[in-house]
Amino acid sequence: MADLSVKVAGVSFKNPVIPASGAFGFGREYEKLYPLSRLGGISAKGMTLRPQGGNPPPRVAETPMGMLNSVGLQNPGIDYFIEHELPNLAAKGTRIIANVAGHTIEDCVAIAQKLEGTAVDMIELNISCPNVKQGGAAFGVSCGAAGAITKAVRRASHKPLMVKLSPNVTDITAIAKVVEAEGANAVSLINTLLGMRIDIDSRRPVLKNNVGGLSGPAVFPVAVRMVWQVANAVSIPVVGMGGIASGRDAIEMMMAGASAVQVGAAIFADPYAPLKIIDEMNAWLDERGIRSVQEIIGAVKPW
């Protein structure tokens, strides 16, 4: 078997496949199906400083080759996560990534400080949340806001810091360069693309929030393009996500420059998707005599 181990921001993963935040909850439903130790890591459900109820339904809708969601970061809050969910995750033999979000820089700093001294291996800072102090624009859509929140969280924590980038920007490489300059140890991308569907019979959007995040295979080519661009613009590791549904998809994303991958929407269709992707990657590497998955990172040969 090929060596599937990778390293991201100084953290070693037994394989590069990580269920994405929001798609895997805290792993409790999935640990009934298979040992979570088989996964490279888990990016836990996004946590805010205080419990958050999320958006009113309908907030999830299927689309061709994908799904729209506007869940609204429903979560029990960081204190609940640390007290009730983290101990269970820490006993599962896999890496734990705490995905954190907030509507202010101060909220994100407070969460990072609470995670100091815990079993969390890495913080994933979601900068796609609205900044209430700047008119509701997401932190991740401007270089200034993205840099400011990254700098503040970096100062507040000694944990490896990965910043999750929004694709809803003019130039994602500019954002990536700024967060790297302000102390990010890695970046993950892409978060969902903003989309909308309308029920033509009721003449209403299919989501109560009108718009939502598009994920699934429909966004995969966009994700590959952005990962390739960012991997060639920064020197820190890139974790790729966006529509990965097979081992071949994961390999393609890594050839574009990703050091590891996250799997999201595919898990809703098949809870065993992460394990199948791991097995498919291993078989592909073995068939070609490639001893280590690290040999394919950034291996694409542009024309």
GUFI-5571 format. One record per residue (C-alpha): y, z, x. Coordinates in nm, 2 decimals. Layout:
BEGIN
      yy      zz      xx
       Y       Z       X
...
! end
This chain:
BEGIN
      yy      zz      xx
    0.00    0.00    0.00
    0.35   -0.08    0.11
    0.59    0.20    0.21
    0.82    0.23   -0.09
    1.03    0.52    0.05
    1.41    0.47    0.07
    1.71    0.68    0.17
    2.04    0.69   -0.02
    2.33    0.90    0.11
    2.10    1.10    0.34
    1.86    1.18    0.05
    1.50    1.05    0.08
    1.33    0.91   -0.22
    0.95    0.85   -0.23
    1.02    0.52   -0.41
    1.34    0.34   -0.52
    1.29    0.36   -0.90
    1.51    0.61   -1.09
    1.54    0.64   -1.47
    1.91    0.59   -1.54
    2.13    0.86   -1.69
    2.12    0.86   -2.07
    1.79    0.67   -2.10
    1.56    0.96   -1.99
    1.73    1.27   -2.12
    1.61    1.56   -1.91
    1.26    1.42   -1.88
    1.10    1.66   -2.13
    0.97    1.39   -2.36
    0.84    1.18   -2.07
    0.66    1.45   -1.88
    0.42    1.46   -2.18
    0.32    1.10   -2.09
    0.30    1.11   -1.71
    0.38    1.33   -1.40
    0.76    1.29   -1.33
    0.66    1.33   -0.96
    0.56    0.96   -0.97
    0.93    0.86   -1.00
    1.16    0.82   -0.71
    1.41    1.04   -0.88
    1.57    1.11   -1.22
    1.94    1.07   -1.31
    1.97    1.33   -1.58
    2.17    1.29   -1.90
    2.54    1.29   -1.84
    2.70    1.63   -1.85
    3.05    1.74   -1.94
    3.21    2.08   -1.88
    3.16    2.19   -2.24
    2.91    2.08   -2.50
    2.99    1.75   -2.67
    2.87    1.62   -3.00
    2.91    1.25   -2.94
    3.02    0.98   -3.17
    2.92    0.95   -3.54
    2.63    0.71   -3.63
    2.55    0.43   -3.64
    2.59    0.44   -3.26
    2.29    0.24   -3.13
    2.21   -0.12   -3.22
    1.96   -0.38   -3.09
    2.10   -0.71   -2.97
    1.93   -1.02   -2.84
    1.79   -0.93   -2.49
    1.97   -0.59   -2.50
    2.12   -0.31   -2.69
    2.47   -0.17   -2.78
    2.53    0.20   -2.77
    2.83    0.42   -2.84
    2.66    0.76   -2.82
    2.97    0.93   -2.68
    2.81    1.14   -2.41
    2.64    1.38   -2.65
    2.52    1.67   -2.43
    2.48    2.05   -2.43
    2.73    2.11   -2.14
    2.68    2.18   -1.77
    2.61    2.55   -1.81
    2.32    2.48   -2.04
    2.19    2.21   -1.80
    2.19    2.45   -1.51
    2.03    2.74   -1.70
    1.78    2.56   -1.92
    1.71    2.21   -1.79
    1.75    2.22   -1.41
    1.47    2.48   -1.35
    1.22    2.25   -1.53
    1.33    1.94   -1.34
    1.33    2.12   -1.01
    0.96    2.19   -1.05
    0.86    1.83   -1.11
    0.85    1.71   -0.75
    1.11    1.44   -0.77
    1.48    1.40   -0.67
    1.73    1.52   -0.92
    2.06    1.34   -0.97
    2.32    1.52   -1.19
    2.53    1.27   -1.37
    2.87    1.42   -1.45
    3.17    1.31   -1.66
    3.49    1.45   -1.78
    3.81    1.35   -1.96
    4.02    1.51   -1.68
    3.99    1.54   -1.30
    3.99    1.91   -1.34
    3.68    1.90   -1.57
    3.49    1.70   -1.31
    3.59    1.93   -1.03
    3.48    2.23   -1.23
    3.14    2.07   -1.29
    3.09    1.98   -0.93
    3.17    2.34   -0.83
    2.92    2.47   -1.08
    2.65    2.25   -0.92
    2.71    2.39   -0.57
    2.41    2.60   -0.47
    2.18    2.45   -0.73
    1.87    2.24   -0.68
    2.05    1.92   -0.76
    2.00    1.66   -0.48
    2.30    1.44   -0.56
    2.59    1.41   -0.80
    2.65    1.08   -0.98
    3.01    1.08   -1.09
    3.06    0.86   -1.40
    3.41    0.72   -1.38
    3.38    0.52   -1.70
    3.51    0.81   -1.92
    3.86    0.80   -2.07
    4.13    0.98   -1.87
    4.32    1.17   -2.14
    4.61    1.24   -1.91
    4.66    0.87   -1.85
    4.67    0.73   -2.20
    4.29    0.72   -2.25
    4.22    0.45   -1.99
    3.89    0.50   -1.80
    3.91    0.64   -1.45
    3.70    0.35   -1.32
    3.93    0.07   -1.43
    4.21    0.13   -1.17
    4.20    0.19   -0.80
    4.44    0.47   -0.83
    4.25    0.67   -1.09
    3.91    0.60   -0.93
    4.03    0.71   -0.59
    4.20    1.03   -0.72
    3.89    1.15   -0.91
    3.66    1.07   -0.62
    3.88    1.25   -0.37
    3.90    1.56   -0.59
    3.53    1.58   -0.66
    3.45    1.51   -0.29
    3.67    1.81   -0.19
    3.50    2.03   -0.45
    3.14    1.98   -0.35
    2.91    1.95   -0.05
    2.65    1.76   -0.24
    2.60    1.39   -0.17
    2.83    1.21   -0.41
    2.75    0.88   -0.57
    3.02    0.72   -0.79
    2.90    0.51   -1.09
    3.12    0.20   -1.13
    3.23    0.03   -1.45
    3.19   -0.35   -1.47
    3.48   -0.38   -1.71
    3.73   -0.45   -1.43
    3.89   -0.75   -1.27
    3.75   -0.68   -0.92
    3.47   -0.43   -0.88
    3.48   -0.46   -0.50
    3.83   -0.32   -0.49
    3.72   -0.01   -0.69
    3.42    0.03   -0.46
    3.63    0.02   -0.15
    3.86    0.28   -0.28
    3.59    0.53   -0.37
    3.43    0.48   -0.04
    3.76    0.55    0.14
    3.80    0.87   -0.07
    3.46    1.01    0.03
    3.19    0.87   -0.19
    2.85    0.86   -0.01
    2.71    0.59   -0.24
    2.80    0.39   -0.54
    2.58    0.30   -0.84
    2.64   -0.01   -1.06
    2.67   -0.14   -1.31
    2.75    0.08   -1.61
    2.74   -0.10   -1.94
    2.96   -0.40   -2.03
    3.18   -0.35   -2.33
    3.05   -0.54   -2.63
    3.07   -0.57   -3.01
    2.86   -0.71   -3.30
    2.95   -0.75   -3.66
    2.74   -0.73   -3.97
    2.86   -1.04   -4.16
    2.73   -0.92   -4.49
    2.93   -0.59   -4.49
    3.20   -0.74   -4.26
    3.19   -0.42   -4.05
    3.10   -0.37   -3.69
    2.74   -0.26   -3.64
    2.86    0.05   -3.45
    3.08    0.31   -3.62
    3.29    0.32   -3.30
    3.34   -0.06   -3.34
    3.26   -0.14   -2.98
    2.99   -0.01   -2.74
    2.82   -0.05   -2.41
    2.59   -0.35   -2.37
    2.28   -0.30   -2.16
    1.94   -0.46   -2.12
    1.82   -0.79   -1.97
    2.12   -0.98   -2.11
    2.34   -0.81   -1.84
    2.10   -0.85   -1.55
    2.26   -1.16   -1.39
    2.61   -1.00   -1.40
    2.46   -0.68   -1.25
    2.30   -0.87   -0.96
    2.62   -1.05   -0.89
    2.83   -0.73   -0.88
    2.57   -0.55   -0.67
    2.57   -0.84   -0.42
    2.95   -0.84   -0.41
    2.98   -0.46   -0.36
    2.70   -0.44   -0.11
    2.89   -0.69    0.11
    3.22   -0.51    0.07
    3.13   -0.15    0.15
    2.92    0.03    0.42
    2.78    0.30    0.19
    2.45    0.26    0.00
    2.44    0.08   -0.34
    2.21    0.18   -0.62
    2.17   -0.11   -0.86
    2.12   -0.11   -1.23
    2.17   -0.32   -1.54
    1.89   -0.50   -1.72
    1.60   -0.42   -1.48
    1.28   -0.46   -1.67
    1.02   -0.56   -1.42
    0.91   -0.52   -1.05
    1.05   -0.86   -0.98
    1.38   -0.76   -1.13
    1.39   -0.45   -0.91
    1.31   -0.66   -0.60
    1.58   -0.91   -0.69
    1.83   -0.63   -0.72
    1.73   -0.49   -0.38
    1.75   -0.83   -0.22
    2.11   -0.85   -0.35
    2.18   -0.53   -0.15
    2.07   -0.23   -0.35
    1.90    0.05   -0.16
    1.74    0.18   -0.49
    1.75    0.09   -0.86
    1.79    0.26   -1.19
    1.61    0.16   -1.51
    1.77    0.22   -1.84
    1.73    0.01   -2.16
    1.37   -0.10   -2.06
    1.26    0.26   -2.11
    1.35    0.24   -2.48
    1.12   -0.05   -2.52
    0.84    0.09   -2.30
    0.85    0.46   -2.18
    0.61    0.36   -1.90
    0.85    0.09   -1.77
    0.95    0.29   -1.45
    0.58    0.33   -1.35
    0.50   -0.03   -1.42
    0.80   -0.14   -1.21
    0.68    0.08   -0.92
    0.33   -0.07   -0.94
    0.46   -0.43   -0.97
    0.69   -0.38   -0.67
    0.41   -0.25   -0.46
    0.18   -0.54   -0.56
    0.45   -0.80   -0.48
    0.51   -0.65   -0.13
    0.13   -0.62   -0.06
    0.07   -0.98   -0.16
    0.33   -1.09    0.10
    0.23   -0.85    0.37
    0.56   -0.67    0.36
    0.50   -0.32    0.49
    0.82   -0.15    0.38
    1.04   -0.21    0.08
    1.34   -0.15    0.31
    1.27   -0.49    0.46
    1.40   -0.66    0.14
    1.72   -0.47    0.10
    2.00   -0.72    0.13
    1.75   -1.00    0.22
    1.91   -1.26    0.00
    2.01   -1.58    0.20
    2.32   -1.73    0.03
    2.36   -2.10    0.05
! end
